[in-house]
Amino acid sequence: MNTTPLAPAALRPSDSDGTDETLFAGIASDLREQGYSIRPAALPADLAEALYTHQLSLSGEDFSAAGIGRGNDLMQNNFVRTDEICWISGESDAGRRWLNWSGGLQQYLNRRLFLGLFSFESHFAHYAPGDFYRRHLDAFKGQQNRVLSLVVYLNPGWQADDGGELVLYRDSTDQEGIRVTPLMGTVVVFLSEEFPHEVLPAQRDRYSIAGWFRVNTSLGGAIDPPR
């Protein structure tokens, strides 16, 4: 499938970055019915612009090569992924507003879907022309280190021939997938253990945020904190 399933809506301003109940209700409904939600141009316009401007202001030293795995198992593998990332701490105004908005989504989903989401981590991602992230899962079944994945795109004026689509596969046997164009403000949410996905190479610099909601769990008898 080569088209995003929902028609794009105009980016809109937001009175409060932490409250967008119409969007949150739509995401909750999508997750309940199909396990994923794709909402083109849905992030409030002022927040999307603030995040885009802030990401462009970051220097190369703020980013590091992305890896795979966690903790002591974290490693770089350029065969799997070639992007670079910068974790969002909330020290900037844009970062604080983003964490406030995603916190509002977390509270809403906990209220409506009883997911027990406990914490959230996220980073800016930059894919230079030709960069990619091969097909993978954000979490393995039963580990529950990541329950729900959240992606937001920050690319104004993106054209179809710029490439860089997210391909979301419905299961391990799906070879076609759903292609999502990384348009400015598009919001994608999906169950981390259920949907393999990949990022195709782009023809221009590609900017986004990737984040994960987690439950309160432990690994090896120790609390497993974000990152």
Secondary structure, DSSP 8 states (H G I E B T S, - for coil): --S-SS--------S-TT--HHHHHHHHHHHHHHSEEEETT-S-HHHHHHHHHHHHHS-GGG-EE--BS-GGG-B--TTTB--EEEE--S-SHHHHHHHHHHHHHHHHHHHHH-----EEEEEEEEE-TT--EEEE-SS-TTT-S--EEEEEE--TT--GGGB--EEE-SSTT-SS-EEE---TT-EEEEETTT--EEE--BSS-EEEEEEEEE-S-EETTEE----
